[in-house]
């Protein structure tokens, strides 16, 4: 198997069992914008190929995905904050919209049920 490696990082930038070395380099230049001088094509075994795959950088989340990934945690923060404000008397339950009171009650009931198991 042929692979295209970025020399400066050792990261796999392309692979194919039948492509010409020039094709792999051209594709890596187009896909990653890496200068040709920083690319090399090597013949590798299946085991070596798997090892190269293991060191590939993990994909980074885009900002919207990062924000979405924190939503559950922030929901719990908001819930705890509301509980604290209610406990301290800063707000009363009637200060909250009915739909919010219902959602909080549902979550408390579910959390209580889970705790009893």
N, C-alpha and C positions, 0 to 999 in steps of 0.2 A: 504494500500500500504506500502511496505517495502522500506526503503531508507538506504543507507550507507553514513554516515556523517564522515568527517574528524574532529576529536575532537578539534584539535588545532586551526582550522580556522572556523569551522562551515559550511564548504562548502560541498555541495552534491557531492558525488563521485560515486553514482550508485543508481539505483532504479529498482524495479520489483514488480509486484503484486503476483507472484507465486514462485520466487526463495527462496531457503533456505538462512538464514542469512550467513552461511559459504560461499555459492556461491558468494554472493555480496561482501563479504570481500576479497575473493580470486581474484575476478575480479578487485577490486580497487587496490589491491597490484600489480597485473600484469599491469594494465593500467597506474597507477600513481607512482608506486614505494614507496608507503606510508607504513610505518611499521604497522603491525597489531595492535599494542598497541594504535595507533593513530586513529583507525577506530571503529565506532560503528554502529549497525543496529538498526533502530527505526521503529515503526509502525506510520504512519502519515495519516492525512486526506488529501483530495484533496486540500483544502485551504492551509494547511501547506506545501504540496508539491509545490504548485505554489509559495508560499513565498520563499521556498528554491531555486527555479529556478530563481527568481528575483535577488538573491544575487550572482549568479554564476559570476565569473570573466569574463569580456569581452575578447574574443580571441585577442591575440596580433598579430599584423601583422609581417610577416617575413620580413627580410631586403629588399628583392627584391620587396615585396608588398609595403613597406614603400617608397622605391625609386619611384616606379610607381605612388604612390598616390601623389607625389609632382611634377610630370611631367608637369601638366597643369600650375601650379604656376610658375615653372621655365621657361616655354615657354613665359609667360607674362613678366617675369623678363628680359629674353634675348631680347624680342621685345622692351621693354622700354629702355634697355641699348643701343641697336642699334640706337633707335631714339635719345637718348642723345648724342651719339658719332657723329651722323650725324649733329645734331643741333650745337654742339661745333666745328664742322669742323675737328674733329680728323680723321674721315674717310669720304669718299664720297660714294654715292650710287654705283658708278662703281667699288668700291673696293669689293663689295659684289657679290657673284656668282648670275647669272641670276635667278636660281631657288629660291634663298633666296629673291631676290627683288620681284619676283612674289608672293611668299607666304606672304610677308609683305604687298604688295599692296592689296591682297585679304582680309587680316585681317583688314586693315585700312578701306576698303570699307564696309565690314560687320559691323565693329564697328560704322562707320558713319551712316549706315542704321539703326542700332539698336538705336543709340542716337536720331535719327530724329523721332522715334515712340513715 
